[in-house]
Amino acid sequence: MLKISIIRGTDNQVVLLLEGRIIHRAIAQLFDCCEKALKQNDHLALDLGGVTFISAAGIKVLQEMASRQVTLTNYSGFIAEQLRSSHDNKDF
């Protein structure tokens, strides 16, 4: 299960606080929330501090979001390695 909390930042900035596992249906939920936030805000950040597991499909969604200038923050070394190892020469 994935819990997504919306935290308003400064003007046109939003942070999605993620808690739990990014798997199965949660991937579509996360993608939809990101799309909505990007349409309404100039800047989006994903706080991954509460994420305990990410499936391969979830990693791909995070990489796609990062390529769209979404900031990924507060993630563990393990998640950093997952992001790094499944993407060609991309620094996170």
mmCIF file as gemmi writes it, N, C-alpha and C atoms, coordinates in Angstrom:
data_model
loop_
_atom_site.group_PDB
_atom_site.id
_atom_site.type_symbol
_atom_site.label_atom_id
_atom_site.label_alt_id
_atom_site.label_comp_id
_atom_site.label_asym_id
_atom_site.label_entity_id
_atom_site.label_seq_id
_atom_site.pdbx_PDB_ins_code
_atom_site.Cartn_x
_atom_site.Cartn_y
_atom_site.Cartn_z
_atom_site.occupancy
_atom_site.B_iso_or_equiv
_atom_site.pdbx_formal_charge
_atom_site.auth_seq_id
_atom_site.auth_asym_id
_atom_site.pdbx_PDB_model_num
ATOM 1 N N . MET Axp A 1 ? 0.829 -1.173 0 1 0 ? 1 A 1
ATOM 2 C CA . MET Axp A 1 ? 0 0 0 1 0 ? 1 A 1
ATOM 3 C C . MET Axp A 1 ? 0.88 1.245 0 1 0 ? 1 A 1
ATOM 4 N N . LEU Axp A 2 ? 0.434 2.26 -0.725 1 0 ? 2 A 1
ATOM 5 C CA . LEU Axp A 2 ? 1.163 3.515 -0.805 1 0 ? 2 A 1
ATOM 6 C C . LEU Axp A 2 ? 0.26 4.647 -0.339 1 0 ? 2 A 1
ATOM 7 N N . LYS Axp A 3 ? 0.767 5.435 0.591 1 0 ? 3 A 1
ATOM 8 C CA . LYS Axp A 3 ? 0.058 6.626 1.038 1 0 ? 3 A 1
ATOM 9 C C . LYS Axp A 3 ? 0.743 7.833 0.4 1 0 ? 3 A 1
ATOM 10 N N . ILE Axp A 4 ? -0.066 8.7 -0.218 1 0 ? 4 A 1
ATOM 11 C CA . ILE Axp A 4 ? 0.455 9.907 -0.85 1 0 ? 4 A 1
ATOM 12 C C . ILE Axp A 4 ? -0.187 11.115 -0.173 1 0 ? 4 A 1
ATOM 13 N N . SER Axp A 5 ? 0.645 11.957 0.429 1 0 ? 5 A 1
ATOM 14 C CA . SER Axp A 5 ? 0.178 13.181 1.073 1 0 ? 5 A 1
ATOM 15 C C . SER Axp A 5 ? 0.685 14.368 0.27 1 0 ? 5 A 1
ATOM 16 N N . ILE Axp A 6 ? -0.177 15.334 0.055 1 0 ? 6 A 1
ATOM 17 C CA . ILE Axp A 6 ? 0.191 16.526 -0.697 1 0 ? 6 A 1
ATOM 18 C C . ILE Axp A 6 ? 0.585 17.623 0.278 1 0 ? 6 A 1
ATOM 19 N N . ILE Axp A 7 ? 1.78 18.164 0.067 1 0 ? 7 A 1
ATOM 20 C CA . ILE Axp A 7 ? 2.298 19.246 0.899 1 0 ? 7 A 1
ATOM 21 C C . ILE Axp A 7 ? 2.541 20.44 -0.014 1 0 ? 7 A 1
ATOM 22 N N . ARG Axp A 8 ? 1.898 21.525 0.282 1 0 ? 8 A 1
ATOM 23 C CA . ARG Axp A 8 ? 2.079 22.749 -0.515 1 0 ? 8 A 1
ATOM 24 C C . ARG Axp A 8 ? 3.377 23.42 -0.113 1 0 ? 8 A 1
ATOM 25 N N . GLY Axp A 9 ? 4.145 23.804 -1.11 1 0 ? 9 A 1
ATOM 26 C CA . GLY Axp A 9 ? 5.358 24.564 -0.861 1 0 ? 9 A 1
ATOM 27 C C . GLY Axp A 9 ? 5.092 26.025 -1.14 1 0 ? 9 A 1
ATOM 28 N N . THR Axp A 10 ? 6.047 26.67 -1.726 1 0 ? 10 A 1
ATOM 29 C CA . THR Axp A 10 ? 5.873 28.061 -2.121 1 0 ? 10 A 1
ATOM 30 C C . THR Axp A 10 ? 4.978 28.125 -3.357 1 0 ? 10 A 1
ATOM 31 N N . ASP Axp A 11 ? 4.815 29.306 -3.921 1 0 ? 11 A 1
ATOM 32 C CA . ASP Axp A 11 ? 3.967 29.481 -5.108 1 0 ? 11 A 1
ATOM 33 C C . ASP Axp A 11 ? 4.3 28.452 -6.19 1 0 ? 11 A 1
ATOM 34 N N . ASN Axp A 12 ? 3.278 27.805 -6.69 1 0 ? 12 A 1
ATOM 35 C CA . ASN Axp A 12 ? 3.396 26.844 -7.788 1 0 ? 12 A 1
ATOM 36 C C . ASN Axp A 12 ? 4.369 25.699 -7.522 1 0 ? 12 A 1
ATOM 37 N N . GLN Axp A 13 ? 4.525 25.329 -6.274 1 0 ? 13 A 1
ATOM 38 C CA . GLN Axp A 13 ? 5.367 24.198 -5.916 1 0 ? 13 A 1
ATOM 39 C C . GLN Axp A 13 ? 4.568 23.272 -5.016 1 0 ? 13 A 1
ATOM 40 N N . VAL Axp A 14 ? 4.687 21.969 -5.284 1 0 ? 14 A 1
ATOM 41 C CA . VAL Axp A 14 ? 4.016 20.984 -4.449 1 0 ? 14 A 1
ATOM 42 C C . VAL Axp A 14 ? 4.984 19.822 -4.207 1 0 ? 14 A 1
ATOM 43 N N . VAL Axp A 15 ? 4.868 19.25 -3.015 1 0 ? 15 A 1
ATOM 44 C CA . VAL Axp A 15 ? 5.643 18.065 -2.658 1 0 ? 15 A 1
ATOM 45 C C . VAL Axp A 15 ? 4.656 16.941 -2.387 1 0 ? 15 A 1
ATOM 46 N N . LEU Axp A 16 ? 4.91 15.792 -2.984 1 0 ? 16 A 1
ATOM 47 C CA . LEU Axp A 16 ? 4.133 14.599 -2.656 1 0 ? 16 A 1
ATOM 48 C C . LEU Axp A 16 ? 4.971 13.755 -1.708 1 0 ? 16 A 1
ATOM 49 N N . LEU Axp A 17 ? 4.474 13.574 -0.49 1 0 ? 17 A 1
ATOM 50 C CA . LEU Axp A 17 ? 5.134 12.756 0.515 1 0 ? 17 A 1
ATOM 51 C C . LEU Axp A 17 ? 4.641 11.325 0.334 1 0 ? 17 A 1
ATOM 52 N N . LEU Axp A 18 ? 5.556 10.418 0.02 1 0 ? 18 A 1
ATOM 53 C CA . LEU Axp A 18 ? 5.204 9.029 -0.254 1 0 ? 18 A 1
ATOM 54 C C . LEU Axp A 18 ? 5.605 8.146 0.919 1 0 ? 18 A 1
ATOM 55 N N . GLU Axp A 19 ? 4.678 7.261 1.307 1 0 ? 19 A 1
ATOM 56 C CA . GLU Axp A 19 ? 4.944 6.333 2.414 1 0 ? 19 A 1
ATOM 57 C C . GLU Axp A 19 ? 4.422 4.949 2.047 1 0 ? 19 A 1
ATOM 58 N N . GLY Axp A 20 ? 5.296 3.965 2.156 1 0 ? 20 A 1
ATOM 59 C CA . GLY Axp A 20 ? 4.883 2.589 1.882 1 0 ? 20 A 1
ATOM 60 C C . GLY Axp A 20 ? 5.629 2.002 0.697 1 0 ? 20 A 1
ATOM 61 N N . ARG Axp A 21 ? 4.91 1.14 -0.026 1 0 ? 21 A 1
ATOM 62 C CA . ARG Axp A 21 ? 5.508 0.386 -1.126 1 0 ? 21 A 1
ATOM 63 C C . ARG Axp A 21 ? 4.969 0.874 -2.468 1 0 ? 21 A 1
ATOM 64 N N . ILE Axp A 22 ? 5.878 1.093 -3.419 1 0 ? 22 A 1
ATOM 65 C CA . ILE Axp A 22 ? 5.473 1.501 -4.759 1 0 ? 22 A 1
ATOM 66 C C . ILE Axp A 22 ? 5.448 0.243 -5.63 1 0 ? 22 A 1
ATOM 67 N N . ILE Axp A 23 ? 4.292 -0.405 -5.638 1 0 ? 23 A 1
ATOM 68 C CA . ILE Axp A 23 ? 4.098 -1.652 -6.38 1 0 ? 23 A 1
ATOM 69 C C . ILE Axp A 23 ? 2.681 -1.676 -6.949 1 0 ? 23 A 1
ATOM 70 N N . HIS Axp A 24 ? 2.462 -2.558 -7.91 1 0 ? 24 A 1
ATOM 71 C CA . HIS Axp A 24 ? 1.14 -2.848 -8.484 1 0 ? 24 A 1
ATOM 72 C C . HIS Axp A 24 ? 0.3 -1.604 -8.732 1 0 ? 24 A 1
ATOM 73 N N . ARG Axp A 25 ? -0.897 -1.569 -8.175 1 0 ? 25 A 1
ATOM 74 C CA . ARG Axp A 25 ? -1.832 -0.457 -8.39 1 0 ? 25 A 1
ATOM 75 C C . ARG Axp A 25 ? -1.303 0.877 -7.882 1 0 ? 25 A 1
ATOM 76 N N . ALA Axp A 26 ? -0.425 0.835 -6.928 1 0 ? 26 A 1
ATOM 77 C CA . ALA Axp A 26 ? 0.138 2.082 -6.392 1 0 ? 26 A 1
ATOM 78 C C . ALA Axp A 26 ? 0.941 2.833 -7.448 1 0 ? 26 A 1
ATOM 79 N N . ILE Axp A 27 ? 1.484 2.116 -8.422 1 0 ? 27 A 1
ATOM 80 C CA . ILE Axp A 27 ? 2.262 2.75 -9.481 1 0 ? 27 A 1
ATOM 81 C C . ILE Axp A 27 ? 1.356 3.658 -10.313 1 0 ? 27 A 1
ATOM 82 N N . ALA Axp A 28 ? 0.195 3.148 -10.7 1 0 ? 28 A 1
ATOM 83 C CA . ALA Axp A 28 ? -0.767 3.953 -11.466 1 0 ? 28 A 1
ATOM 84 C C . ALA Axp A 28 ? -1.266 5.125 -10.628 1 0 ? 28 A 1
ATOM 85 N N . GLN Axp A 29 ? -1.5 4.886 -9.344 1 0 ? 29 A 1
ATOM 86 C CA . GLN Axp A 29 ? -1.937 5.948 -8.433 1 0 ? 29 A 1
ATOM 87 C C . GLN Axp A 29 ? -0.886 7.055 -8.369 1 0 ? 29 A 1
ATOM 88 N N . LEU Axp A 30 ? 0.377 6.677 -8.219 1 0 ? 30 A 1
ATOM 89 C CA . LEU Axp A 30 ? 1.463 7.649 -8.151 1 0 ? 30 A 1
ATOM 90 C C . LEU Axp A 30 ? 1.568 8.424 -9.459 1 0 ? 30 A 1
ATOM 91 N N . PHE Axp A 31 ? 1.519 7.717 -10.587 1 0 ? 31 A 1
ATOM 92 C CA . PHE Axp A 31 ? 1.62 8.37 -11.885 1 0 ? 31 A 1
ATOM 93 C C . PHE Axp A 31 ? 0.497 9.392 -12.053 1 0 ? 31 A 1
ATOM 94 N N . ASP Axp A 32 ? -0.729 9.008 -11.721 1 0 ? 32 A 1
ATOM 95 C CA . ASP Axp A 32 ? -1.87 9.91 -11.84 1 0 ? 32 A 1
ATOM 96 C C . ASP Axp A 32 ? -1.718 11.142 -10.952 1 0 ? 32 A 1
ATOM 97 N N . CYS Axp A 33 ? -1.272 10.953 -9.719 1 0 ? 33 A 1
ATOM 98 C CA . CYS Axp A 33 ? -1.068 12.08 -8.807 1 0 ? 33 A 1
ATOM 99 C C . CYS Axp A 33 ? 0.009 13.025 -9.343 1 0 ? 33 A 1
ATOM 100 N N . CYS Axp A 34 ? 1.067 12.463 -9.9 1 0 ? 34 A 1
ATOM 101 C CA . CYS Axp A 34 ? 2.132 13.289 -10.463 1 0 ? 34 A 1
ATOM 102 C C . CYS Axp A 34 ? 1.622 14.092 -11.653 1 0 ? 34 A 1
ATOM 103 N N . GLU Axp A 35 ? 0.878 13.441 -12.521 1 0 ? 35 A 1
ATOM 104 C CA . GLU Axp A 35 ? 0.333 14.129 -13.697 1 0 ? 35 A 1
ATOM 105 C C . GLU Axp A 35 ? -0.563 15.302 -13.284 1 0 ? 35 A 1
ATOM 106 N N . LYS Axp A 36 ? -1.433 15.07 -12.328 1 0 ? 36 A 1
ATOM 107 C CA . LYS Axp A 36 ? -2.321 16.138 -11.851 1 0 ? 36 A 1
ATOM 108 C C . LYS Axp A 36 ? -1.515 17.286 -11.249 1 0 ? 36 A 1
ATOM 109 N N . ALA Axp A 37 ? -0.533 16.945 -10.436 1 0 ? 37 A 1
ATOM 110 C CA . ALA Axp A 37 ? 0.287 17.974 -9.791 1 0 ? 37 A 1
ATOM 111 C C . ALA Axp A 37 ? 1.084 18.769 -10.819 1 0 ? 37 A 1
ATOM 112 N N . LEU Axp A 38 ? 1.61 18.103 -11.838 1 0 ? 38 A 1
ATOM 113 C CA . LEU Axp A 38 ? 2.388 18.794 -12.864 1 0 ? 38 A 1
ATOM 114 C C . LEU Axp A 38 ? 1.528 19.741 -13.693 1 0 ? 38 A 1
ATOM 115 N N . LYS Axp A 39 ? 0.276 19.39 -13.892 1 0 ? 39 A 1
ATOM 116 C CA . LYS Axp A 39 ? -0.625 20.267 -14.649 1 0 ? 39 A 1
ATOM 117 C C . LYS Axp A 39 ? -0.962 21.534 -13.876 1 0 ? 39 A 1
ATOM 118 N N . GLN Axp A 40 ? -0.939 21.452 -12.557 1 0 ? 40 A 1
ATOM 119 C CA . GLN Axp A 40 ? -1.364 22.57 -11.718 1 0 ? 40 A 1
ATOM 120 C C . GLN Axp A 40 ? -0.213 23.363 -11.109 1 0 ? 40 A 1
ATOM 121 N N . ASN Axp A 41 ? 1.01 22.859 -11.209 1 0 ? 41 A 1
ATOM 122 C CA . ASN Axp A 41 ? 2.145 23.487 -10.533 1 0 ? 41 A 1
ATOM 123 C C . ASN Axp A 41 ? 3.354 23.538 -11.451 1 0 ? 41 A 1
ATOM 124 N N . ASP Axp A 42 ? 4.205 24.533 -11.213 1 0 ? 42 A 1
ATOM 125 C CA . ASP Axp A 42 ? 5.431 24.662 -11.991 1 0 ? 42 A 1
ATOM 126 C C . ASP Axp A 42 ? 6.504 23.679 -11.536 1 0 ? 42 A 1
ATOM 127 N N . HIS Axp A 43 ? 6.455 23.298 -10.286 1 0 ? 43 A 1
ATOM 128 C CA . HIS Axp A 43 ? 7.499 22.42 -9.746 1 0 ? 43 A 1
ATOM 129 C C . HIS Axp A 43 ? 6.875 21.337 -8.871 1 0 ? 43 A 1
ATOM 130 N N . LEU Axp A 44 ? 7.363 20.118 -9.053 1 0 ? 44 A 1
ATOM 131 C CA . LEU Axp A 44 ? 6.906 18.989 -8.259 1 0 ? 44 A 1
ATOM 132 C C . LEU Axp A 44 ? 8.11 18.276 -7.675 1 0 ? 44 A 1
ATOM 133 N N . ALA Axp A 45 ? 8.002 17.904 -6.406 1 0 ? 45 A 1
ATOM 134 C CA . ALA Axp A 45 ? 9.031 17.1 -5.751 1 0 ? 45 A 1
ATOM 135 C C . ALA Axp A 45 ? 8.358 15.883 -5.128 1 0 ? 45 A 1
ATOM 136 N N . LEU Axp A 46 ? 9.053 14.768 -5.172 1 0 ? 46 A 1
ATOM 137 C CA . LEU Axp A 46 ? 8.585 13.539 -4.531 1 0 ? 46 A 1
ATOM 138 C C . LEU Axp A 46 ? 9.508 13.244 -3.364 1 0 ? 46 A 1
ATOM 139 N N . ASP Axp A 47 ? 8.95 13.236 -2.153 1 0 ? 47 A 1
ATOM 140 C CA . ASP Axp A 47 ? 9.705 12.912 -0.942 1 0 ? 47 A 1
ATOM 141 C C . ASP Axp A 47 ? 9.562 11.411 -0.714 1 0 ? 47 A 1
ATOM 142 N N . LEU Axp A 48 ? 10.655 10.694 -0.905 1 0 ? 48 A 1
ATOM 143 C CA . LEU Axp A 48 ? 10.655 9.231 -0.83 1 0 ? 48 A 1
ATOM 144 C C . LEU Axp A 48 ? 11.113 8.708 0.534 1 0 ? 48 A 1
ATOM 145 N N . GLY Axp A 49 ? 11.177 9.567 1.534 1 0 ? 49 A 1
ATOM 146 C CA . GLY Axp A 49 ? 11.681 9.177 2.85 1 0 ? 49 A 1
ATOM 147 C C . GLY Axp A 49 ? 10.919 8.058 3.511 1 0 ? 49 A 1
ATOM 148 N N . GLY Axp A 50 ? 9.631 7.926 3.226 1 0 ? 50 A 1
ATOM 149 C CA . GLY Axp A 50 ? 8.818 6.886 3.837 1 0 ? 50 A 1
ATOM 150 C C . GLY Axp A 50 ? 8.607 5.665 2.96 1 0 ? 50 A 1
ATOM 151 N N . VAL Axp A 51 ? 9.316 5.599 1.839 1 0 ? 51 A 1
ATOM 152 C CA . VAL Axp A 51 ? 9.155 4.471 0.921 1 0 ? 51 A 1
ATOM 153 C C . VAL Axp A 51 ? 10.012 3.305 1.396 1 0 ? 51 A 1
ATOM 154 N N . THR Axp A 52 ? 9.396 2.135 1.504 1 0 ? 52 A 1
ATOM 155 C CA . THR Axp A 52 ? 10.107 0.952 1.988 1 0 ? 52 A 1
ATOM 156 C C . THR Axp A 52 ? 10.496 -0.019 0.884 1 0 ? 52 A 1
ATOM 157 N N . PHE Axp A 53 ? 9.826 0.072 -0.265 1 0 ? 53 A 1
ATOM 158 C CA . PHE Axp A 53 ? 10.14 -0.829 -1.383 1 0 ? 53 A 1
ATOM 159 C C . PHE Axp A 53 ? 9.616 -0.217 -2.674 1 0 ? 53 A 1
ATOM 160 N N . ILE Axp A 54 ? 10.356 -0.426 -3.759 1 0 ? 54 A 1
ATOM 161 C CA . ILE Axp A 54 ? 9.916 0.016 -5.085 1 0 ? 54 A 1
ATOM 162 C C . ILE Axp A 54 ? 10.158 -1.125 -6.066 1 0 ? 54 A 1
ATOM 163 N N . SER Axp A 55 ? 9.111 -1.524 -6.786 1 0 ? 55 A 1
ATOM 164 C CA . SER Axp A 55 ? 9.259 -2.558 -7.805 1 0 ? 55 A 1
ATOM 165 C C . SER Axp A 55 ? 9.991 -1.976 -9.02 1 0 ? 55 A 1
ATOM 166 N N . ALA Axp A 56 ? 10.388 -2.841 -9.939 1 0 ? 56 A 1
ATOM 167 C CA . ALA Axp A 56 ? 11.071 -2.389 -11.16 1 0 ? 56 A 1
ATOM 168 C C . ALA Axp A 56 ? 10.193 -1.414 -11.947 1 0 ? 56 A 1
ATOM 169 N N . ALA Axp A 57 ? 8.907 -1.683 -12.02 1 0 ? 57 A 1
ATOM 170 C CA . ALA Axp A 57 ? 7.989 -0.781 -12.725 1 0 ? 57 A 1
ATOM 171 C C . ALA Axp A 57 ? 7.9 0.563 -12.004 1 0 ? 57 A 1
ATOM 172 N N . GLY Axp A 58 ? 7.948 0.543 -10.694 1 0 ? 58 A 1
ATOM 173 C CA . GLY Axp A 58 ? 7.933 1.774 -9.912 1 0 ? 58 A 1
ATOM 174 C C . GLY Axp A 58 ? 9.19 2.601 -10.143 1 0 ? 58 A 1
ATOM 175 N N . ILE Axp A 59 ? 10.332 1.934 -10.249 1 0 ? 59 A 1
ATOM 176 C CA . ILE Axp A 59 ? 11.591 2.62 -10.549 1 0 ? 59 A 1
ATOM 177 C C . ILE Axp A 59 ? 11.491 3.331 -11.893 1 0 ? 59 A 1
ATOM 178 N N . LYS Axp A 60 ? 10.885 2.67 -12.872 1 0 ? 60 A 1
ATOM 179 C CA . LYS Axp A 60 ? 10.747 3.284 -14.196 1 0 ? 60 A 1
ATOM 180 C C . LYS Axp A 60 ? 9.89 4.548 -14.141 1 0 ? 60 A 1
ATOM 181 N N . VAL Axp A 61 ? 8.825 4.521 -13.346 1 0 ? 61 A 1
ATOM 182 C CA . VAL Axp A 61 ? 7.983 5.712 -13.203 1 0 ? 61 A 1
ATOM 183 C C . VAL Axp A 61 ? 8.78 6.841 -12.549 1 0 ? 61 A 1
ATOM 184 N N . LEU Axp A 62 ? 9.554 6.529 -11.521 1 0 ? 62 A 1
ATOM 185 C CA . LEU Axp A 62 ? 10.361 7.564 -10.867 1 0 ? 62 A 1
ATOM 186 C C . LEU Axp A 62 ? 11.4 8.135 -11.824 1 0 ? 62 A 1
ATOM 187 N N . GLN Axp A 63 ? 12.007 7.282 -12.63 1 0 ? 63 A 1
ATOM 188 C CA . GLN Axp A 63 ? 12.977 7.764 -13.601 1 0 ? 63 A 1
ATOM 189 C C . GLN Axp A 63 ? 12.312 8.652 -14.65 1 0 ? 63 A 1
ATOM 190 N N . GLU Axp A 64 ? 11.12 8.283 -15.081 1 0 ? 64 A 1
ATOM 191 C CA . GLU Axp A 64 ? 10.389 9.12 -16.027 1 0 ? 64 A 1
ATOM 192 C C . GLU Axp A 64 ? 10.087 10.482 -15.419 1 0 ? 64 A 1
ATOM 193 N N . MET Axp A 65 ? 9.652 10.48 -14.163 1 0 ? 65 A 1
ATOM 194 C CA . MET Axp A 65 ? 9.348 11.741 -13.5 1 0 ? 65 A 1
ATOM 195 C C . MET Axp A 65 ? 10.613 12.594 -13.373 1 0 ? 65 A 1
ATOM 196 N N . ALA Axp A 66 ? 11.726 11.973 -13.021 1 0 ? 66 A 1
ATOM 197 C CA . ALA Axp A 66 ? 12.995 12.712 -12.91 1 0 ? 66 A 1
ATOM 198 C C . ALA Axp A 66 ? 13.39 13.314 -14.258 1 0 ? 66 A 1
ATOM 199 N N . SER Axp A 67 ? 13.127 12.601 -15.346 1 0 ? 67 A 1
ATOM 200 C CA . SER Axp A 67 ? 13.455 13.13 -16.674 1 0 ? 67 A 1
ATOM 201 C C . SER Axp A 67 ? 12.557 14.308 -17.047 1 0 ? 67 A 1
ATOM 202 N N . ARG Axp A 68 ? 11.434 14.445 -16.344 1 0 ? 68 A 1
ATOM 203 C CA . ARG Axp A 68 ? 10.509 15.558 -16.568 1 0 ? 68 A 1
ATOM 204 C C . ARG Axp A 68 ? 10.721 16.667 -15.54 1 0 ? 68 A 1
ATOM 205 N N . GLN Axp A 69 ? 11.898 16.694 -14.936 1 0 ? 69 A 1
ATOM 206 C CA . GLN Axp A 69 ? 12.313 17.729 -13.985 1 0 ? 69 A 1
ATOM 207 C C . GLN Axp A 69 ? 11.6 17.642 -12.644 1 0 ? 69 A 1
ATOM 208 N N . VAL Axp A 70 ? 11.022 16.494 -12.309 1 0 ? 70 A 1
ATOM 209 C CA . VAL Axp A 70 ? 10.466 16.277 -10.973 1 0 ? 70 A 1
ATOM 210 C C . VAL Axp A 70 ? 11.646 15.952 -10.052 1 0 ? 70 A 1
ATOM 211 N N . THR Axp A 71 ? 11.698 16.604 -8.914 1 0 ? 71 A 1
ATOM 212 C CA . THR Axp A 71 ? 12.782 16.403 -7.959 1 0 ? 71 A 1
ATOM 213 C C . THR Axp A 71 ? 12.46 15.204 -7.065 1 0 ? 71 A 1
ATOM 214 N N . LEU Axp A 72 ? 13.409 14.291 -6.951 1 0 ? 72 A 1
ATOM 215 C CA . LEU Axp A 72 ? 13.282 13.149 -6.041 1 0 ? 72 A 1
ATOM 216 C C . LEU Axp A 72 ? 14.134 13.462 -4.821 1 0 ? 72 A 1
ATOM 217 N N . THR Axp A 73 ? 13.536 13.396 -3.63 1 0 ? 73 A 1
ATOM 218 C CA . THR Axp A 73 ? 14.267 13.776 -2.423 1 0 ? 73 A 1
ATOM 219 C C . THR Axp A 73 ? 14.121 12.725 -1.33 1 0 ? 73 A 1
ATOM 220 N N . ASN Axp A 74 ? 15.029 12.806 -0.365 1 0 ? 74 A 1
ATOM 221 C CA . ASN Axp A 74 ? 14.928 12.089 0.903 1 0 ? 74 A 1
ATOM 222 C C . ASN Axp A 74 ? 14.834 10.574 0.726 1 0 ? 74 A 1
ATOM 223 N N . TYR Axp A 75 ? 15.579 10.032 -0.219 1 0 ? 75 A 1
ATOM 224 C CA . TYR Axp A 75 ? 15.524 8.585 -0.444 1 0 ? 75 A 1
ATOM 225 C C . TYR Axp A 75 ? 16.75 7.905 0.147 1 0 ? 75 A 1
ATOM 226 N N . SER Axp A 76 ? 16.597 6.634 0.43 1 0 ? 76 A 1
ATOM 227 C CA . SER Axp A 76 ? 17.668 5.855 1.054 1 0 ? 76 A 1
ATOM 228 C C . SER Axp A 76 ? 18.761 5.528 0.04 1 0 ? 76 A 1
ATOM 229 N N . GLY Axp A 77 ? 19.877 5.1 0.555 1 0 ? 77 A 1
ATOM 230 C CA . GLY Axp A 77 ? 20.972 4.652 -0.3 1 0 ? 77 A 1
ATOM 231 C C . GLY Axp A 77 ? 20.571 3.472 -1.168 1 0 ? 77 A 1
ATOM 232 N N . PHE Axp A 78 ? 19.744 2.592 -0.628 1 0 ? 78 A 1
ATOM 233 C CA . PHE Axp A 78 ? 19.269 1.431 -1.392 1 0 ? 78 A 1
ATOM 234 C C . PHE Axp A 78 ? 18.432 1.879 -2.58 1 0 ? 78 A 1
ATOM 235 N N . ILE Axp A 79 ? 17.531 2.817 -2.363 1 0 ? 79 A 1
ATOM 236 C CA . ILE Axp A 79 ? 16.699 3.311 -3.457 1 0 ? 79 A 1
ATOM 237 C C . ILE Axp A 79 ? 17.563 4.07 -4.461 1 0 ? 79 A 1
ATOM 238 N N . ALA Axp A 80 ? 18.529 4.831 -3.991 1 0 ? 80 A 1
ATOM 239 C CA . ALA Axp A 80 ? 19.446 5.532 -4.895 1 0 ? 80 A 1
ATOM 240 C C . ALA Axp A 80 ? 20.153 4.537 -5.805 1 0 ? 80 A 1
ATOM 241 N N . GLU Axp A 81 ? 20.584 3.432 -5.246 1 0 ? 81 A 1
ATOM 242 C CA . GLU Axp A 81 ? 21.27 2.406 -6.036 1 0 ? 81 A 1
ATOM 243 C C . GLU Axp A 81 ? 20.334 1.764 -7.051 1 0 ? 81 A 1
ATOM 244 N N . GLN Axp A 82 ? 19.069 1.532 -6.666 1 0 ? 82 A 1
ATOM 245 C CA . GLN Axp A 82 ? 18.089 0.993 -7.607 1 0 ? 82 A 1
ATOM 246 C C . GLN Axp A 82 ? 17.899 1.953 -8.781 1 0 ? 82 A 1
ATOM 247 N N . LEU Axp A 83 ? 17.762 3.226 -8.475 1 0 ? 83 A 1
ATOM 248 C CA . LEU Axp A 83 ? 17.588 4.232 -9.523 1 0 ? 83 A 1
ATOM 249 C C . LEU Axp A 83 ? 18.811 4.291 -10.424 1 0 ? 83 A 1
ATOM 250 N N . ARG Axp A 84 ? 19.973 4.263 -9.823 1 0 ? 84 A 1
ATOM 251 C CA . ARG Axp A 84 ? 21.227 4.369 -10.565 1 0 ? 84 A 1
ATOM 252 C C . ARG Axp A 84 ? 21.482 3.138 -11.411 1 0 ? 84 A 1
ATOM 253 N N . SER Axp A 85 ? 21.294 1.953 -10.833 1 0 ? 85 A 1
ATOM 254 C CA . SER Axp A 85 ? 21.652 0.716 -11.528 1 0 ? 85 A 1
ATOM 255 C C . SER Axp A 85 ? 20.699 0.377 -12.674 1 0 ? 85 A 1
ATOM 256 N N . SER Axp A 86 ? 19.496 0.897 -12.642 1 0 ? 86 A 1
ATOM 257 C CA . SER Axp A 86 ? 18.56 0.562 -13.716 1 0 ? 86 A 1
ATOM 258 C C . SER Axp A 86 ? 18.439 1.686 -14.739 1 0 ? 86 A 1
ATOM 259 N N . HIS Axp A 87 ? 19.351 2.663 -14.687 1 0 ? 87 A 1
ATOM 260 C CA . HIS Axp A 87 ? 19.336 3.76 -15.647 1 0 ? 87 A 1
ATOM 261 C C . HIS Axp A 87 ? 20.746 4.04 -16.107 1 0 ? 87 A 1
ATOM 262 N N . ASP Axp A 88 ? 20.965 4.169 -17.394 1 0 ? 88 A 1
ATOM 263 C CA . ASP Axp A 88 ? 22.282 4.364 -17.96 1 0 ? 88 A 1
ATOM 264 C C . ASP Axp A 88 ? 22.878 5.702 -17.585 1 0 ? 88 A 1
ATOM 265 N N . ASN Axp A 89 ? 23.929 5.667 -16.775 1 0 ? 89 A 1
ATOM 266 C CA . ASN Axp A 89 ? 24.726 6.855 -16.444 1 0 ? 89 A 1
ATOM 267 C C . ASN Axp A 89 ? 23.916 8.068 -15.985 1 0 ? 89 A 1
ATOM 268 N N . LYS Axp A 90 ? 22.873 7.852 -15.244 1 0 ? 90 A 1
ATOM 269 C CA . LYS Axp A 90 ? 22.056 8.959 -14.737 1 0 ? 90 A 1
ATOM 270 C C . LYS Axp A 90 ? 22.386 9.162 -13.261 1 0 ? 90 A 1
ATOM 271 N N . ASP Axp A 91 ? 22.699 10.381 -12.884 1 0 ? 91 A 1
ATOM 272 C CA . ASP Axp A 91 ? 22.983 10.68 -11.477 1 0 ? 91 A 1
ATOM 273 C C . ASP Axp A 91 ? 21.707 11.075 -10.78 1 0 ? 91 A 1
ATOM 274 N N . PHE Axp A 92 ? 21.464 10.513 -9.614 1 0 ? 92 A 1
ATOM 275 C CA . PHE Axp A 92 ? 20.306 10.855 -8.782 1 0 ? 92 A 1
ATOM 276 C C . PHE Axp A 92 ? 20.797 11.318 -7.449 1 0 ? 92 A 1
